[in-house]
Amino acid sequence: MAILVQQTLDECINCKPVVVSVGRHTLYKRRWRAQAEDGVELAINLNEPVEDGALLSSENGVIYKVQQVKEDVIIIPLPDSTEMSAKLGWYLGNQHLPVEVRADSIVVEHIKTLLAALNRIGIPYTLSNQVFHCKMHSHQH
């Protein structure tokens, strides 16, 4: 039987939370199920979606910490030239892809057709496996 989780916590002083690992797409939802590292099945029912690192308070008194799992990503260094920056912004914007903007790079999910386009356009990138912190994509005009 699953343990119900309906609350988040702002902090956890002197406690040792149990990790619950979930994928990025699960974190977009308010209701989901997962198995924590202690083997307990959790039924998550929150008012709003949570992010990587969130603390969850369960009905059994245990505190759980959400840990987003790594995934394959493409890391595109920010271009030095204005022309290449504009080209990159135009291209990624037209793809309507979720992105994570960092101080020195843009991170997008690993998509084979995107790799082919980056090669064709001449935009350098590296492949990696890491946590992809992007906001849920919505398309509104």
CNS distance restraints for C-alpha pairs under 8 A (distance, minus, plus):
assign (resid   1 and name CA) (resid  41 and name CA) 7.15 0.50 0.50
assign (resid   2 and name CA) (resid  40 and name CA) 7.14 0.50 0.50
assign (resid   2 and name CA) (resid  41 and name CA) 4.77 0.50 0.50
assign (resid   2 and name CA) (resid  42 and name CA) 5.02 0.50 0.50
assign (resid   2 and name CA) (resid  43 and name CA) 5.70 0.50 0.50
assign (resid   3 and name CA) (resid  40 and name CA) 7.32 0.50 0.50
assign (resid   3 and name CA) (resid  41 and name CA) 6.25 0.50 0.50
assign (resid   3 and name CA) (resid  42 and name CA) 4.83 0.50 0.50
assign (resid   3 and name CA) (resid  43 and name CA) 5.86 0.50 0.50
assign (resid   3 and name CA) (resid  58 and name CA) 6.86 0.50 0.50
assign (resid   3 and name CA) (resid  59 and name CA) 6.61 0.50 0.50
assign (resid   3 and name CA) (resid  60 and name CA) 6.97 0.50 0.50
assign (resid   4 and name CA) (resid  42 and name CA) 6.04 0.50 0.50
assign (resid   4 and name CA) (resid  43 and name CA) 4.89 0.50 0.50
assign (resid   4 and name CA) (resid  44 and name CA) 6.16 0.50 0.50
assign (resid   4 and name CA) (resid  45 and name CA) 7.32 0.50 0.50
assign (resid   4 and name CA) (resid  58 and name CA) 6.02 0.50 0.50
assign (resid   4 and name CA) (resid  59 and name CA) 5.85 0.50 0.50
assign (resid   5 and name CA) (resid  42 and name CA) 6.80 0.50 0.50
assign (resid   5 and name CA) (resid  43 and name CA) 6.02 0.50 0.50
assign (resid   5 and name CA) (resid  44 and name CA) 4.84 0.50 0.50
assign (resid   5 and name CA) (resid  45 and name CA) 6.02 0.50 0.50
assign (resid   5 and name CA) (resid  46 and name CA) 7.44 0.50 0.50
assign (resid   5 and name CA) (resid  56 and name CA) 6.77 0.50 0.50
assign (resid   5 and name CA) (resid  57 and name CA) 6.12 0.50 0.50
assign (resid   5 and name CA) (resid  58 and name CA) 4.44 0.50 0.50
assign (resid   5 and name CA) (resid  59 and name CA) 6.29 0.50 0.50
assign (resid   6 and name CA) (resid  44 and name CA) 6.29 0.50 0.50
assign (resid   6 and name CA) (resid  45 and name CA) 5.03 0.50 0.50
assign (resid   6 and name CA) (resid  46 and name CA) 5.01 0.50 0.50
assign (resid   6 and name CA) (resid  47 and name CA) 7.81 0.50 0.50
assign (resid   6 and name CA) (resid  56 and name CA) 7.75 0.50 0.50
assign (resid   6 and name CA) (resid  57 and name CA) 7.11 0.50 0.50
assign (resid   6 and name CA) (resid  58 and name CA) 6.87 0.50 0.50
assign (resid   7 and name CA) (resid  46 and name CA) 6.39 0.50 0.50
assign (resid   7 and name CA) (resid  56 and name CA) 5.91 0.50 0.50
assign (resid   7 and name CA) (resid  57 and name CA) 5.36 0.50 0.50
assign (resid   7 and name CA) (resid  58 and name CA) 7.16 0.50 0.50
assign (resid   8 and name CA) (resid  46 and name CA) 7.95 0.50 0.50
assign (resid   8 and name CA) (resid  54 and name CA) 7.13 0.50 0.50
assign (resid   8 and name CA) (resid  55 and name CA) 5.56 0.50 0.50
assign (resid   8 and name CA) (resid  56 and name CA) 4.42 0.50 0.50
assign (resid   8 and name CA) (resid  57 and name CA) 5.73 0.50 0.50
assign (resid   9 and name CA) (resid  54 and name CA) 7.53 0.50 0.50
assign (resid   9 and name CA) (resid  55 and name CA) 5.23 0.50 0.50
assign (resid   9 and name CA) (resid  56 and name CA) 5.93 0.50 0.50
assign (resid   9 and name CA) (resid  57 and name CA) 6.55 0.50 0.50
assign (resid  10 and name CA) (resid  55 and name CA) 7.02 0.50 0.50
assign (resid  11 and name CA) (resid  55 and name CA) 7.17 0.50 0.50
assign (resid  12 and name CA) (resid  17 and name CA) 7.94 0.50 0.50
assign (resid  12 and name CA) (resid  55 and name CA) 7.62 0.50 0.50
assign (resid  15 and name CA) (resid  63 and name CA) 7.96 0.50 0.50
assign (resid  16 and name CA) (resid  63 and name CA) 7.60 0.50 0.50
assign (resid  17 and name CA) (resid  55 and name CA) 7.84 0.50 0.50
assign (resid  17 and name CA) (resid  62 and name CA) 7.26 0.50 0.50
assign (resid  17 and name CA) (resid  63 and name CA) 4.90 0.50 0.50
assign (resid  17 and name CA) (resid  64 and name CA) 4.90 0.50 0.50
assign (resid  17 and name CA) (resid  65 and name CA) 5.70 0.50 0.50
assign (resid  18 and name CA) (resid  36 and name CA) 6.84 0.50 0.50
assign (resid  18 and name CA) (resid  37 and name CA) 6.44 0.50 0.50
assign (resid  18 and name CA) (resid  38 and name CA) 6.82 0.50 0.50
assign (resid  18 and name CA) (resid  62 and name CA) 7.61 0.50 0.50
assign (resid  18 and name CA) (resid  63 and name CA) 6.37 0.50 0.50
assign (resid  18 and name CA) (resid  64 and name CA) 4.65 0.50 0.50
assign (resid  18 and name CA) (resid  65 and name CA) 5.94 0.50 0.50
assign (resid  19 and name CA) (resid  36 and name CA) 5.92 0.50 0.50
assign (resid  19 and name CA) (resid  37 and name CA) 5.66 0.50 0.50
assign (resid  19 and name CA) (resid  64 and name CA) 5.65 0.50 0.50
assign (resid  19 and name CA) (resid  65 and name CA) 4.82 0.50 0.50
assign (resid  19 and name CA) (resid  66 and name CA) 6.06 0.50 0.50
assign (resid  19 and name CA) (resid  67 and name CA) 6.43 0.50 0.50
assign (resid  20 and name CA) (resid  34 and name CA) 7.04 0.50 0.50
assign (resid  20 and name CA) (resid  35 and name CA) 6.51 0.50 0.50
assign (resid  20 and name CA) (resid  36 and name CA) 4.23 0.50 0.50
assign (resid  20 and name CA) (resid  37 and name CA) 5.99 0.50 0.50
assign (resid  20 and name CA) (resid  64 and name CA) 6.46 0.50 0.50
assign (resid  20 and name CA) (resid  65 and name CA) 6.00 0.50 0.50
assign (resid  20 and name CA) (resid  66 and name CA) 5.13 0.50 0.50
assign (resid  20 and name CA) (resid  67 and name CA) 5.94 0.50 0.50
assign (resid  21 and name CA) (resid  34 and name CA) 7.71 0.50 0.50
assign (resid  21 and name CA) (resid  35 and name CA) 7.86 0.50 0.50
assign (resid  21 and name CA) (resid  36 and name CA) 6.94 0.50 0.50
assign (resid  21 and name CA) (resid  37 and name CA) 7.87 0.50 0.50
assign (resid  21 and name CA) (resid  66 and name CA) 6.03 0.50 0.50
assign (resid  21 and name CA) (resid  67 and name CA) 4.67 0.50 0.50
assign (resid  21 and name CA) (resid  68 and name CA) 5.65 0.50 0.50
assign (resid  21 and name CA) (resid  69 and name CA) 6.03 0.50 0.50
assign (resid  22 and name CA) (resid  26 and name CA) 6.46 0.50 0.50
assign (resid  22 and name CA) (resid  27 and name CA) 7.28 0.50 0.50
assign (resid  22 and name CA) (resid  34 and name CA) 7.15 0.50 0.50
assign (resid  22 and name CA) (resid  66 and name CA) 7.15 0.50 0.50
assign (resid  22 and name CA) (resid  67 and name CA) 6.34 0.50 0.50
assign (resid  22 and name CA) (resid  68 and name CA) 5.12 0.50 0.50
assign (resid  22 and name CA) (resid  69 and name CA) 5.75 0.50 0.50
assign (resid  23 and name CA) (resid  27 and name CA) 6.79 0.50 0.50
assign (resid  23 and name CA) (resid  68 and name CA) 5.54 0.50 0.50
assign (resid  23 and name CA) (resid  69 and name CA) 5.31 0.50 0.50
assign (resid  23 and name CA) (resid  70 and name CA) 7.77 0.50 0.50
assign (resid  24 and name CA) (resid  28 and name CA) 7.04 0.50 0.50
assign (resid  24 and name CA) (resid  68 and name CA) 6.23 0.50 0.50
assign (resid  24 and name CA) (resid  69 and name CA) 7.24 0.50 0.50
assign (resid  24 and name CA) (resid 132 and name CA) 7.42 0.50 0.50
assign (resid  24 and name CA) (resid 133 and name CA) 7.93 0.50 0.50
assign (resid  25 and name CA) (resid  29 and name CA) 7.48 0.50 0.50
assign (resid  26 and name CA) (resid  32 and name CA) 6.89 0.50 0.50
assign (resid  27 and name CA) (resid  49 and name CA) 5.98 0.50 0.50
assign (resid  27 and name CA) (resid  50 and name CA) 5.91 0.50 0.50
assign (resid  27 and name CA) (resid  51 and name CA) 6.25 0.50 0.50
assign (resid  27 and name CA) (resid  52 and name CA) 7.86 0.50 0.50
assign (resid  28 and name CA) (resid  49 and name CA) 5.55 0.50 0.50
assign (resid  28 and name CA) (resid  50 and name CA) 7.38 0.50 0.50
assign (resid  28 and name CA) (resid 136 and name CA) 6.39 0.50 0.50
assign (resid  29 and name CA) (resid  48 and name CA) 7.68 0.50 0.50
assign (resid  29 and name CA) (resid  49 and name CA) 5.29 0.50 0.50
assign (resid  30 and name CA) (resid  44 and name CA) 7.29 0.50 0.50
assign (resid  30 and name CA) (resid  45 and name CA) 5.95 0.50 0.50
assign (resid  30 and name CA) (resid  46 and name CA) 5.14 0.50 0.50
assign (resid  30 and name CA) (resid  47 and name CA) 6.36 0.50 0.50
assign (resid  30 and name CA) (resid  48 and name CA) 5.35 0.50 0.50
assign (resid  30 and name CA) (resid  49 and name CA) 4.64 0.50 0.50
assign (resid  30 and name CA) (resid  50 and name CA) 7.67 0.50 0.50
assign (resid  31 and name CA) (resid  43 and name CA) 7.49 0.50 0.50
assign (resid  31 and name CA) (resid  44 and name CA) 5.25 0.50 0.50
assign (resid  31 and name CA) (resid  45 and name CA) 4.60 0.50 0.50
assign (resid  31 and name CA) (resid  46 and name CA) 6.40 0.50 0.50
assign (resid  32 and name CA) (resid  43 and name CA) 6.16 0.50 0.50
assign (resid  32 and name CA) (resid  44 and name CA) 5.16 0.50 0.50
assign (resid  32 and name CA) (resid  45 and name CA) 6.94 0.50 0.50
assign (resid  33 and name CA) (resid  41 and name CA) 7.18 0.50 0.50
assign (resid  33 and name CA) (resid  42 and name CA) 5.53 0.50 0.50
assign (resid  33 and name CA) (resid  43 and name CA) 4.68 0.50 0.50
assign (resid  33 and name CA) (resid  44 and name CA) 5.84 0.50 0.50
assign (resid  34 and name CA) (resid  41 and name CA) 5.85 0.50 0.50
assign (resid  34 and name CA) (resid  42 and name CA) 5.34 0.50 0.50
assign (resid  34 and name CA) (resid  43 and name CA) 6.91 0.50 0.50
assign (resid  34 and name CA) (resid  44 and name CA) 7.92 0.50 0.50
assign (resid  35 and name CA) (resid  39 and name CA) 5.95 0.50 0.50
assign (resid  35 and name CA) (resid  40 and name CA) 5.61 0.50 0.50
assign (resid  35 and name CA) (resid  41 and name CA) 4.35 0.50 0.50
assign (resid  35 and name CA) (resid  42 and name CA) 5.91 0.50 0.50
assign (resid  36 and name CA) (resid  40 and name CA) 5.44 0.50 0.50
assign (resid  36 and name CA) (resid  41 and name CA) 6.35 0.50 0.50
assign (resid  36 and name CA) (resid  42 and name CA) 7.07 0.50 0.50
assign (resid  36 and name CA) (resid  64 and name CA) 7.77 0.50 0.50
assign (resid  50 and name CA) (resid  54 and name CA) 6.20 0.50 0.50
assign (resid  51 and name CA) (resid  66 and name CA) 7.45 0.50 0.50
assign (resid  51 and name CA) (resid  68 and name CA) 7.98 0.50 0.50
assign (resid  52 and name CA) (resid  66 and name CA) 5.60 0.50 0.50
assign (resid  52 and name CA) (resid  67 and name CA) 5.34 0.50 0.50
assign (resid  52 and name CA) (resid  68 and name CA) 5.23 0.50 0.50
assign (resid  52 and name CA) (resid 133 and name CA) 7.99 0.50 0.50
assign (resid  53 and name CA) (resid  65 and name CA) 5.95 0.50 0.50
assign (resid  53 and name CA) (resid  66 and name CA) 5.07 0.50 0.50
assign (resid  53 and name CA) (resid  67 and name CA) 5.71 0.50 0.50
assign (resid  53 and name CA) (resid  68 and name CA) 7.70 0.50 0.50
assign (resid  54 and name CA) (resid  65 and name CA) 5.72 0.50 0.50
assign (resid  54 and name CA) (resid  66 and name CA) 5.27 0.50 0.50
assign (resid  54 and name CA) (resid  67 and name CA) 7.93 0.50 0.50
assign (resid  55 and name CA) (resid  63 and name CA) 6.70 0.50 0.50
assign (resid  55 and name CA) (resid  64 and name CA) 5.69 0.50 0.50
assign (resid  55 and name CA) (resid  65 and name CA) 4.62 0.50 0.50
assign (resid  55 and name CA) (resid  66 and name CA) 6.41 0.50 0.50
assign (resid  56 and name CA) (resid  63 and name CA) 5.65 0.50 0.50
assign (resid  56 and name CA) (resid  64 and name CA) 4.98 0.50 0.50
assign (resid  56 and name CA) (resid  65 and name CA) 6.20 0.50 0.50
assign (resid  56 and name CA) (resid  66 and name CA) 7.55 0.50 0.50
assign (resid  57 and name CA) (resid  61 and name CA) 6.72 0.50 0.50
assign (resid  57 and name CA) (resid  62 and name CA) 6.41 0.50 0.50
assign (resid  57 and name CA) (resid  63 and name CA) 4.93 0.50 0.50
assign (resid  57 and name CA) (resid  64 and name CA) 6.52 0.50 0.50
assign (resid  58 and name CA) (resid  62 and name CA) 5.69 0.50 0.50
assign (resid  58 and name CA) (resid  63 and name CA) 6.37 0.50 0.50
assign (resid  58 and name CA) (resid  64 and name CA) 7.59 0.50 0.50
assign (resid  68 and name CA) (resid 131 and name CA) 6.51 0.50 0.50
assign (resid  69 and name CA) (resid 130 and name CA) 7.77 0.50 0.50
assign (resid  69 and name CA) (resid 131 and name CA) 6.08 0.50 0.50
assign (resid  70 and name CA) (resid 129 and name CA) 5.90 0.50 0.50
assign (resid  70 and name CA) (resid 130 and name CA) 4.34 0.50 0.50
assign (resid  70 and name CA) (resid 131 and name CA) 4.25 0.50 0.50
assign (resid  70 and name CA) (resid 132 and name CA) 7.01 0.50 0.50
assign (resid  71 and name CA) (resid 109 and name CA) 7.89 0.50 0.50
assign (resid  71 and name CA) (resid 129 and name CA) 5.12 0.50 0.50
assign (resid  71 and name CA) (resid 130 and name CA) 5.45 0.50 0.50
assign (resid  71 and name CA) (resid 131 and name CA) 6.09 0.50 0.50
assign (resid  71 and name CA) (resid 132 and name CA) 6.94 0.50 0.50
assign (resid  72 and name CA) (resid 109 and name CA) 6.53 0.50 0.50
assign (resid  72 and name CA) (resid 110 and name CA) 5.47 0.50 0.50
assign (resid  72 and name CA) (resid 127 and name CA) 7.23 0.50 0.50
assign (resid  72 and name CA) (resid 128 and name CA) 5.81 0.50 0.50
assign (resid  72 and name CA) (resid 129 and name CA) 4.41 0.50 0.50
assign (resid  72 and name CA) (resid 130 and name CA) 6.63 0.50 0.50
assign (resid  73 and name CA) (resid 107 and name CA) 6.62 0.50 0.50
assign (resid  73 and name CA) (resid 108 and name CA) 5.71 0.50 0.50
assign (resid  73 and name CA) (resid 109 and name CA) 4.46 0.50 0.50
assign (resid  73 and name CA) (resid 110 and name CA) 4.48 0.50 0.50
assign (resid  73 and name CA) (resid 127 and name CA) 5.96 0.50 0.50
assign (resid  73 and name CA) (resid 128 and name CA) 5.44 0.50 0.50
assign (resid  73 and name CA) (resid 129 and name CA) 5.94 0.50 0.50
assign (resid  73 and name CA) (resid 130 and name CA) 6.99 0.50 0.50
assign (resid  73 and name CA) (resid 132 and name CA) 7.23 0.50 0.50
assign (resid  74 and name CA) (resid 107 and name CA) 5.69 0.50 0.50
assign (resid  74 and name CA) (resid 108 and name CA) 5.31 0.50 0.50
assign (resid  74 and name CA) (resid 109 and name CA) 5.96 0.50 0.50
assign (resid  74 and name CA) (resid 110 and name CA) 5.41 0.50 0.50
assign (resid  74 and name CA) (resid 125 and name CA) 6.50 0.50 0.50
assign (resid  74 and name CA) (resid 126 and name CA) 5.89 0.50 0.50
assign (resid  74 and name CA) (resid 127 and name CA) 4.84 0.50 0.50
assign (resid  74 and name CA) (resid 128 and name CA) 6.40 0.50 0.50
assign (resid  75 and name CA) (resid 105 and name CA) 6.48 0.50 0.50
assign (resid  75 and name CA) (resid 106 and name CA) 5.90 0.50 0.50
assign (resid  75 and name CA) (resid 107 and name CA) 4.62 0.50 0.50
assign (resid  75 and name CA) (resid 108 and name CA) 6.68 0.50 0.50
assign (resid  75 and name CA) (resid 125 and name CA) 5.45 0.50 0.50
assign (resid  75 and name CA) (resid 126 and name CA) 5.22 0.50 0.50
assign (resid  75 and name CA) (resid 127 and name CA) 6.17 0.50 0.50
assign (resid  75 and name CA) (resid 128 and name CA) 7.17 0.50 0.50
assign (resid  76 and name CA) (resid 105 and name CA) 5.40 0.50 0.50
assign (resid  76 and name CA) (resid 106 and name CA) 5.14 0.50 0.50
assign (resid  76 and name CA) (resid 107 and name CA) 6.21 0.50 0.50
assign (resid  76 and name CA) (resid 123 and name CA) 7.67 0.50 0.50
assign (resid  76 and name CA) (resid 124 and name CA) 6.36 0.50 0.50
assign (resid  76 and name CA) (resid 125 and name CA) 4.46 0.50 0.50
assign (resid  76 and name CA) (resid 126 and name CA) 6.65 0.50 0.50
assign (resid  77 and name CA) (resid 104 and name CA) 5.98 0.50 0.50
assign (resid  77 and name CA) (resid 105 and name CA) 4.15 0.50 0.50
assign (resid  77 and name CA) (resid 106 and name CA) 6.34 0.50 0.50
assign (resid  77 and name CA) (resid 124 and name CA) 7.18 0.50 0.50
assign (resid  77 and name CA) (resid 125 and name CA) 6.56 0.50 0.50
assign (resid  78 and name CA) (resid  85 and name CA) 7.10 0.50 0.50
assign (resid  78 and name CA) (resid 104 and name CA) 5.59 0.50 0.50
assign (resid  78 and name CA) (resid 105 and name CA) 4.83 0.50 0.50
assign (resid  78 and name CA) (resid 106 and name CA) 6.73 0.50 0.50
assign (resid  79 and name CA) (resid  84 and name CA) 5.98 0.50 0.50
assign (resid  79 and name CA) (resid  85 and name CA) 5.46 0.50 0.50
assign (resid  80 and name CA) (resid  84 and name CA) 7.52 0.50 0.50
assign (resid  80 and name CA) (resid  85 and name CA) 7.42 0.50 0.50
assign (resid  81 and name CA) (resid  85 and name CA) 6.21 0.50 0.50
assign (resid  82 and name CA) (resid  86 and name CA) 6.12 0.50 0.50
assign (resid  83 and name CA) (resid  87 and name CA) 6.24 0.50 0.50
assign (resid  84 and name CA) (resid  88 and name CA) 6.02 0.50 0.50
assign (resid  84 and name CA) (resid 123 and name CA) 7.93 0.50 0.50
assign (resid  85 and name CA) (resid  89 and name CA) 6.09 0.50 0.50
assign (resid  86 and name CA) (resid  90 and name CA) 5.99 0.50 0.50
assign (resid  87 and name CA) (resid  91 and name CA) 6.05 0.50 0.50
assign (resid  88 and name CA) (resid  92 and name CA) 6.04 0.50 0.50
assign (resid  88 and name CA) (resid 123 and name CA) 7.54 0.50 0.50
assign (resid  89 and name CA) (resid  93 and name CA) 5.77 0.50 0.50
assign (resid  90 and name CA) (resid  94 and name CA) 6.13 0.50 0.50
assign (resid  91 and name CA) (resid  95 and name CA) 6.51 0.50 0.50
assign (resid  92 and name CA) (resid  96 and name CA) 6.68 0.50 0.50
assign (resid  92 and name CA) (resid  97 and name CA) 6.58 0.50 0.50
assign (resid  93 and name CA) (resid  97 and name CA) 7.07 0.50 0.50
assign (resid  96 and name CA) (resid 137 and name CA) 7.91 0.50 0.50
assign (resid  96 and name CA) (resid 139 and name CA) 7.52 0.50 0.50
assign (resid  97 and name CA) (resid 108 and name CA) 7.24 0.50 0.50
assign (resid  97 and name CA) (resid 137 and name CA) 7.24 0.50 0.50
assign (resid  98 and name CA) (resid 108 and name CA) 6.58 0.50 0.50
assign (resid  98 and name CA) (resid 109 and name CA) 7.76 0.50 0.50
assign (resid  98 and name CA) (resid 134 and name CA) 6.20 0.50 0.50
assign (resid  98 and name CA) (resid 135 and name CA) 6.84 0.50 0.50
assign (resid  98 and name CA) (resid 136 and name CA) 6.95 0.50 0.50
assign (resid  98 and name CA) (resid 137 and name CA) 5.45 0.50 0.50
assign (resid  99 and name CA) (resid 106 and name CA) 6.65 0.50 0.50
assign (resid  99 and name CA) (resid 107 and name CA) 5.67 0.50 0.50
assign (resid  99 and name CA) (resid 108 and name CA) 5.01 0.50 0.50
assign (resid  99 and name CA) (resid 109 and name CA) 7.78 0.50 0.50
assign (resid  99 and name CA) (resid 134 and name CA) 5.62 0.50 0.50
assign (resid  99 and name CA) (resid 135 and name CA) 7.68 0.50 0.50
assign (resid 100 and name CA) (resid 106 and name CA) 5.76 0.50 0.50
assign (resid 100 and name CA) (resid 107 and name CA) 4.99 0.50 0.50
assign (resid 100 and name CA) (resid 108 and name CA) 6.59 0.50 0.50
assign (resid 100 and name CA) (resid 132 and name CA) 7.03 0.50 0.50
assign (resid 100 and name CA) (resid 133 and name CA) 5.95 0.50 0.50
assign (resid 100 and name CA) (resid 134 and name CA) 4.86 0.50 0.50
assign (resid 100 and name CA) (resid 135 and name CA) 7.82 0.50 0.50
assign (resid 101 and name CA) (resid 105 and name CA) 6.30 0.50 0.50
assign (resid 101 and name CA) (resid 106 and name CA) 4.66 0.50 0.50
assign (resid 101 and name CA) (resid 107 and name CA) 6.41 0.50 0.50
assign (resid 102 and name CA) (resid 106 and name CA) 5.89 0.50 0.50
assign (resid 102 and name CA) (resid 107 and name CA) 7.61 0.50 0.50
assign (resid 107 and name CA) (resid 132 and name CA) 7.36 0.50 0.50
assign (resid 108 and name CA) (resid 132 and name CA) 7.68 0.50 0.50
assign (resid 109 and name CA) (resid 132 and name CA) 7.53 0.50 0.50
assign (resid 110 and name CA) (resid 114 and name CA) 7.66 0.50 0.50
assign (resid 110 and name CA) (resid 115 and name CA) 7.77 0.50 0.50
assign (resid 110 and name CA) (resid 127 and name CA) 7.86 0.50 0.50
assign (resid 111 and name CA) (resid 115 and name CA) 6.48 0.50 0.50
assign (resid 112 and name CA) (resid 116 and name CA) 6.46 0.50 0.50
assign (resid 113 and name CA) (resid 117 and name CA) 6.33 0.50 0.50
assign (resid 114 and name CA) (resid 118 and name CA) 6.12 0.50 0.50
assign (resid 115 and name CA) (resid 119 and name CA) 6.22 0.50 0.50
assign (resid 116 and name CA) (resid 120 and name CA) 6.17 0.50 0.50
assign (resid 117 and name CA) (resid 121 and name CA) 6.05 0.50 0.50
assign (resid 118 and name CA) (resid 122 and name CA) 5.87 0.50 0.50
assign (resid 118 and name CA) (resid 123 and name CA) 5.06 0.50 0.50
assign (resid 118 and name CA) (resid 124 and name CA) 7.12 0.50 0.50
assign (resid 118 and name CA) (resid 125 and name CA) 7.88 0.50 0.50
assign (resid 119 and name CA) (resid 123 and name CA) 6.22 0.50 0.50
assign (resid 119 and name CA) (resid 124 and name CA) 7.41 0.50 0.50
